[in-house]
Amino acid sequence: MVVTQMSSGFPGSTSNPRGLISRRAQCRNHLKQLGLGMEHHVAAFGCYPSNGWGFCWIGDPERGTGIRQPGGWIYNILYFLEQQPLRGLGLSPDPAAKADGLTQLTQTSVPLLLCPTRSGALLSPANPGVVPRNAHWQPLVAKTDYAVNEGDYITDTREGPTTLQQGDSPGYAWADTTLATGIAFQRSQVTPAMVSDGLSCTYMLGEKHVSVEGYSNYSDSGYDQSAYSGVDLDINRWVLDPPLADAKSIEERRFGSAHAAGCHMAFCDGSVRSISYEIDAEVHRRLGNRLDGQALGGSQY
């Protein structure tokens, strides 16, 4: 289990400008690599990765990357992040061994999923009120500072089915996601052709806002679970409000970051751009909606 500490950094700090620039560049590169992982998934399967079943599920190594996969976008691109051994944890015909393997997964941190500017440990407290269906709850889990864009419509898909068998049943009543406007959501299969506003005009991934008081506990519901869960506030965000710098408030649906001036966003064309916290709210919303017919060029934000 990884328990080493990350280097510290705090929003708005100017005591080491060179260090701040270096951390921002590293964070930008993390998003670039994650975006490449998403693009490799598109090349392999024809669509962006599904975002899984719900926040009570951990990814399952035997169920591919499509609608049968309970794990979210991060779990689904592990193969393309050179994390094949991690993606194979829990591969066993023995249910107990499988649960043990997936529990180990939840406690394995990948530095690529963390922003170096945000202060905290590689593992941090998990919410005891959310127990995975297919793994053992652990007090410390590996989290992520990056989220996929779910657009400007909240699908409210929640826990998902109780069992794998229930989720596989044709009669199970999944939440209605037909109005979802982002890149990944519950059981999604969004293709580049479905990004009708243009790949260069649509957010794919971005940094997420986290309450500074939630860095070291599970008080922020958008930072209280494993990075390898299914669709959840921990791994997806919306564009209903502009990005926000980390602060005491809990804004679990917003993009944002620990950087002083703005957050990084990866677009569907693979580019990574800095988005100011002062961006116009409507412009931000349009950049998060893949099909509203209101595409924006880079000169407009």
N, C-alpha and C positions, 0 to 999 in steps of 0.2 A: 504494500500500500504506500503511495506517495504522500509524504507529509511535509516536504520541504516548503519553505516560504518563498513567495514571489518577492521581487524587489518592490519597494513601496513607492507610491506616487499619489498625489492628491490633486483633486480638481482645482485649477486656478493657481497652482504653485509656480513661482517664477524664480525660485532660489537657484535653479540649475537649468538655464535656458537650453544649453546644449543637450542635456539629458532629456528634457521635455521633447525636443525635436527628434531625438533618437527614438524615444518611446513611441511617438506618433508615427514615425516611419515604420517601426516594427509592427505596430498595430495595423497600419495600412497594408503592409505585406501579408499579415495574417488574413485579412479579408480577401486579398488578391488570391491567396492559395485556396481559401474556402470557395471562392467563386470559380476557380479552375476545377475544383472537385465537382461542383455543380455542373459545369460544362462537360466534364468527362462523363458524368451520369447521363446527360442528354445525348452525348455521342453513343453511349452504350445501349441506352434503353429508349431513346426517342422522346423523353420527357424529363422535366425537373423531378427530383425525388418527391415521393409522397411525404406528408408530415405525420404519418402514423395514425393511431387510433384514439389516443387520449392520454391524459397525464398520469393515469395509474398503470401505464404499460412501459416496459423497457424493450428495446429492440430484440428481435429473435433471429439468430443466425441461420435458421432453416427456412425462413419465409420470404426470401428475396427482397426486393426493394419497392414492390408495387402495393396494391390495395390490401394484400394479405399481411403486410408487414406492420406490426403494431408500433415499431420504433419510428422516430421522426427523421427529419432531413439530415441531421448530423450523423445519426447512426447509418443512414443510407449512403453516405458518401465516404465512410471510413476506408473502404477499399481504395478509393481514389486519393486518399491522403497518406498512403503508404502505412496504413494501420490494419493490415490484414489479420495479424494475430489478435488484435483487439476485437475485430469484427467476428472472429471465430470463437470467442469466449462463450461458453454455454452450449457448445455443439456436442450433445450427448443424448443417447436414447433414454438415459436414466433421468427422470424428472427432478430428483433431488440434486444430482450433479449439474443439471442444466440451471437450476435456480441458483446454485452456488456460483457457477460461472458468470451468470448475469449480475449477481451481486458484486463479484469482483470487478466486472465492467463498470458498475456505477461508482467504484472507488478508484478508477484509473484516470488520472488527469492527462490531457493532451495539451501541452503549452500553446499550440496553435489556436486553441479555443479561448484563450485568455488575452485580454488587453494588458500590456505591461504598465500602463499608467494607473490602472485601478489597483488600489491597495488590497491585499488579502492573501490568504493561503491557497495552495493548490487544491486542497479539500476544505469544504466549509459545511456548516450545519444544514441538515435536511429537515424538512417539516415532518414531524412525527404523525401528523394527521393525514398524510398521503402515503399509503402503503402500496408498493407495486404489486400488481397481480401475479407477476411471473419472476419476482426476485425477492430477496429479504431486505426489509428496510434497514438502513444503516444510519448512524448519527452523523457521519461525515460523508459527503459525496463530491464528485468532480462536477463542476458547473461550467457554464459558458458565458462569455460576455458578448456573444453575437447571436443575432436572431434573423430568421427568414421573414420576408415581407408577406403578410397575409392580406394586405390591401386596406380598403376603407369600409369594409363591412365585417362586423363581429359575428362569427358563426356560432359561438358559444357551444362548442362540441364536447367539452367537459371530459369525464372519466373514460368514456367508451364502454364497450361490452364487458361483462363480468368474466367470461372465459374465452379462450381461443375458438372453441366450438360454437359459442354464441356469435362471435364475430364472423365466423365463416358461414353461418346459416343464412340462406337466401331470405328468410323471414325476419331477420333482425332489422329493427327500425333505426337506421343511422340518422344523425342530424342532417338537416337540409343545408347543403353547402352550395347550392346553385347560384347564389348571389355573391359568393366569394370573388374578390377582384384581385387577389394577390398571386404569388408564385407557388406557394405551397400551403396546404391546409389539410384537414382530415381526409385521408384516402384520395388525395388529389393526383391528377395525372396531367398537369399543365405542360403543353408543348410550346416551343418558341413561336410557332405559328399562332398560338392563342394570345400572344403578347402583341395585340394589334396596334398599340400605341408606339411600338418600336422598341427594340432591345436597348438602344442607347438612351431612351427616355423613361425607363421603368426600373425602379429599385428591385434588386434581387435579395440582397442581404444587407444588414447594417449592424452597427453597434447599438446596444440597448441601454436605456436608463436604468440605474440601480440606486436605491436609497443608500446613502452613505452609512446609515445605521444598520443596513441589511448586509453590509460586507462580511460581518463576522457572526451573523445569526440567520434565522429563517423568517424574520419579520416581514420581508418584502416577498410577496407572493409571486413575483416575477424573477426571484432569485433564491428559490427554496428547494429546488429539485435537481436531479441528475441531468447532465447534458444529453443523455442517451434515451430520454423518455419520448413518448409520443406527443402529439400536438399539445402545446401548453404555453402558458405565459413565459416560461423560462426559455423557450426556443423560437417563439414567433412574436411579432409585434405588428401594430397597425399604424396607419398614417392619419388618424382622425385628429391628432394634435401634433404640432411641430416637435422636433427633437428637443430634448431638455438635458442640461448638464446635471450630473449627479448632485443630489441635495438631500435634505432630511425627509422630504416628502416621498411617498410611495406612488409611483406613476407606472404601474406594471404593464401598461399597454403601449407605452411610448418608446420610440427610439431615443438615443441619447448616448452620453459617454462620460468618462472621467476627464476628458480633455477640456481645456478652458474655453475655446472659441467655437467648437462645433464637433460633429461626429463624422466618421467615415461611413460611406454607403457604397456597396458594390452594385453596379448596374448589370442588367442582363446581357450587355455586350462585353462584359468582362472588365470594364473600367472601374476604378475605385476613385471616388471624388469626395472632397470634404464638403459637408453641408453645414452651413452656419445655423446656430440656434435662432438667428434672426430671420430665417427663411420665411417667406409669406406662407401662412397656413394653407391657403388654397393651392399654391404651387406644390407644396409638400404632399398634399393629398393627391393631386393629379399624378405626381411622380410615382406614387404607390399603387395607383389603379392602372392595371395593364390594358384596359379595354374601354375606357370612357370616351375615347375619341378626342381627347384634349392633350395631345402630346406636346411636350415642351422641349425646346432646344437648350443647350448648355448656357447660352447667353441670357436666358430668362430666369436664372436663379444663381 
